[in-house]
Amino acid sequence: MHVSIRNSFGIFSAQRIADFVREKNILVIHAHVARDYIPASLACRIAKTPKLVLTRHVLFPMKPFHRFALKNVAKVIAVSDAVASELETIFPKEKIAVVPNGIEVETWSNANRENLRREFRFAHDISFDALLIGTVGELKLLKGQRDFILAAKIIAEKFPATHFVIVGKDNSVNQNFRSELKRLVKVFNLENRFLWLNWVEETAPLLHALDVFVSASHSESFGLAILEAMASAAPIAAAATEGAKEILRDGETGLIVPIQEPVALAEAIDKLLTDENLRAKLGKQAQEFAKQAFSLERMIEETEKVYKQL
């Protein structure tokens, strides 16, 4: 069944969900997006039987009224320890469970790295021998693309053949952030070395084509782009967001630097570009850690445990 929830107080939507829940004898309603929390809560109250489970994917604080509006919640799943800590301002600690995100690691790890690398570079007219550094994420100040470009300027001076790729839709308020970033690249006279992609349907070709994946975000609750890079065995340099620290081990599965420090970010990228053996080592260790700790199967199993406890 499809129900359109137009706002966070979707009373009519909640009634339709409750009717469906009673008809199908559903025992758990699980909401993932903040807009859906209250309609899901209302549906549980109307249907009476189901338990309410919420997942919180972001670090942004919830509203104080959620403490009362969502009193009937049975369990709140946080995708990281940092998100769990934020949730404790709204929900009792015993109602919070941490279940990190998971992905089908094999989608990236079982791919033919060399073929995908050549495919991506050929499609975008990038030399097979050139060093390629990239970042993925919606274009907005919080994602740190400006820091990425500042670091790129430093790297470009030392490694003249290096190319850079920025992937992401412009989700800034006025949708002018991409233009601002391009102006900065032009000031640095690096236009011919930057590739801009609005989005990619599959990240595997991109990630296998990179020599270094960069996450310059100022805030991350988890970091799915980082996890996909890990699954691809891409060497990673990341700003020390809560999400990056949750899934990376500094010096073991990637290099972590202070947030909003483009010079430090450039130093980490430089270290990786200079040492091919280090790139291979960190990439392989990151891939193995992704398989062990962040598989889709593990996430499903831990979520099922939450359901069964209820």
Residue pairs with C-beta under 8 A, 6 or more apart in sequence:
1 16
1 20
3 13
3 16
3 17
3 20
4 13
5 13
5 35
5 36
5 39
6 13
7 35
8 34
8 35
8 36
8 37
8 38
8 39
9 38
9 39
10 38
10 39
10 42
11 39
11 42
13 39
14 38
14 39
14 40
14 41
14 42
14 43
14 46
15 42
15 43
15 46
17 29
17 39
17 40
17 43
17 47
18 42
18 43
18 44
18 46
18 47
20 26
21 29
21 43
21 47
21 49
21 50
22 47
22 49
25 49
26 47
26 50
27 49
27 50
27 51
27 307
27 310
28 50
28 51
28 52
28 53
28 307
28 310
29 40
29 43
29 44
29 50
29 51
29 52
29 53
30 40
30 53
30 54
30 55
31 37
31 39
31 40
31 52
31 53
31 54
31 55
32 54
32 55
32 57
34 58
34 62
37 54
37 66
37 69
37 70
38 69
38 70
40 52
40 54
41 52
41 69
41 70
41 72
41 73
43 50
44 50
44 51
44 52
44 72
45 72
51 74
51 75
51 310
52 70
52 72
52 73
52 74
53 73
53 74
53 75
53 76
53 77
53 306
53 307
53 310
54 70
54 73
54 75
54 76
54 77
55 76
55 77
55 78
55 79
55 99
56 62
56 76
56 77
56 78
56 79
56 83
56 86
56 87
57 79
57 83
57 101
57 221
57 222
58 83
58 221
59 82
59 83
59 86
59 219
59 220
59 221
59 242
61 86
61 89
62 86
62 87
62 89
62 90
64 90
66 90
67 90
67 91
70 90
70 91
73 91
73 95
74 95
74 310
75 95
75 96
75 97
75 306
75 309
75 310
76 87
76 91
76 95
76 96
76 97
77 96
77 97
77 98
77 99
77 303
77 306
78 84
78 86
78 87
78 96
78 97
78 98
78 99
79 98
79 99
79 100
79 101
79 221
79 222
80 98
80 100
80 221
80 222
80 242
80 243
80 246
81 98
81 242
81 246
82 221
82 242
82 243
82 246
83 98
83 221
83 222
84 96
84 98
87 96
88 96
97 302
97 306
99 299
99 302
99 303
99 306
100 222
100 246
100 247
100 293
100 294
100 299
101 222
101 224
101 227
101 294
101 299
102 294
102 295
102 296
102 297
102 298
102 299
102 300
103 224
103 227
103 228
103 231
103 290
103 294
103 295
103 296
104 295
104 296
105 231
105 287
105 290
105 291
105 294
105 295
105 296
107 204
107 231
108 203
108 204
108 207
108 208
108 228
108 231
108 232
109 231
109 232
109 233
109 287
109 290
109 291
111 204
111 208
111 232
113 208
113 232
113 233
116 204
116 205
116 208
116 209
117 128
117 205
117 208
117 209
118 128
119 205
119 209
120 126
120 205
120 206
120 208
120 209
121 127
121 128
121 130
121 132
121 209
122 128
124 165
124 195
126 132
126 163
126 195
126 209
127 161
127 163
129 161
130 161
130 162
130 163
131 159
131 161
131 162
131 163
131 211
131 212
131 273
132 162
132 163
132 164
132 165
132 209
132 210
132 211
132 212
133 152
133 155
133 162
133 163
133 164
133 165
133 210
133 211
133 212
133 213
133 214
133 269
133 273
134 164
134 165
134 166
134 167
134 206
134 207
134 209
134 210
134 212
134 213
134 214
135 144
135 145
135 148
135 165
135 166
135 167
135 168
135 213
135 214
135 215
135 216
136 167
136 168
136 203
136 206
136 213
136 225
136 228
137 143
137 145
137 167
137 168
137 215
137 217
137 225
138 168
138 169
138 170
138 171
139 145
139 166
139 168
139 169
139 170
139 171
139 172
139 177
139 178
139 181
140 170
140 171
140 172
140 177
141 172
141 177
141 218
142 217
142 218
142 219
143 168
143 216
143 217
143 218
144 215
144 216
144 217
144 218
144 239
144 259
144 260
145 166
145 168
145 177
145 181
145 216
146 181
146 184
147 216
147 239
147 260
147 261
147 262
147 265
148 164
148 166
148 214
148 216
148 262
148 265
149 164
149 181
149 184
149 185
149 188
149 190
150 184
150 262
150 266
151 214
151 216
151 262
151 263
151 265
151 266
151 269
152 162
152 164
152 185
152 188
152 190
152 194
152 266
153 188
153 190
154 262
154 263
154 266
154 270
155 162
155 266
155 269
155 270
155 273
156 162
156 164
156 188
156 190
156 193
158 270
159 273
162 193
162 273
163 193
163 194
163 195
164 190
164 193
164 194
164 195
165 194
165 195
165 196
165 197
165 206
165 210
166 181
166 194
166 195
166 196
166 197
167 197
167 198
167 199
167 200
167 206
168 197
168 198
168 199
169 198
169 199
170 176
170 177
170 178
172 178
178 196
182 191
182 194
182 196
185 191
185 194
197 206
200 206
203 225
203 228
203 232
204 232
207 213
207 228
207 229
207 232
207 234
208 232
208 234
210 229
210 234
211 235
211 272
211 273
211 279
212 234
212 235
212 236
212 237
212 269
212 272
212 273
212 279
213 225
213 226
213 229
213 232
213 234
213 235
213 236
213 237
214 236
214 237
214 238
214 265
214 269
215 223
215 225
215 226
215 229
215 236
215 237
215 238
215 239
215 241
215 244
216 238
216 239
216 262
216 265
217 223
217 238
217 239
217 241
217 243
217 244
217 259
218 239
218 241
218 259
218 260
219 241
219 242
219 243
220 226
220 241
220 242
220 243
220 244
221 242
221 243
222 243
222 246
222 247
223 238
223 241
223 243
223 244
223 246
223 247
226 236
226 238
226 243
226 244
226 247
226 248
226 254
227 247
227 290
227 294
229 236
229 286
230 236
230 247
230 248
230 253
230 254
230 286
230 287
230 289
230 290
230 294
231 287
231 290
231 291
232 283
232 287
233 283
233 284
233 286
233 287
234 283
234 286
235 254
235 272
235 278
235 279
235 280
235 282
235 283
235 286
236 248
236 253
236 254
236 255
236 282
236 283
236 286
237 254
237 255
237 257
237 265
237 268
237 269
237 272
238 244
238 248
238 254
238 255
238 256
238 257
239 256
239 257
239 258
239 259
239 260
239 261
239 265
240 256
240 257
240 258
240 259
241 259
244 254
244 256
245 256
247 293
247 294
248 254
248 256
248 286
249 289
250 256
252 282
252 285
252 289
253 282
253 285
253 286
253 289
254 282
254 286
255 268
255 271
255 272
255 282
256 268
257 264
257 265
257 267
257 268
258 264
271 278
272 278
272 279
272 282
273 279
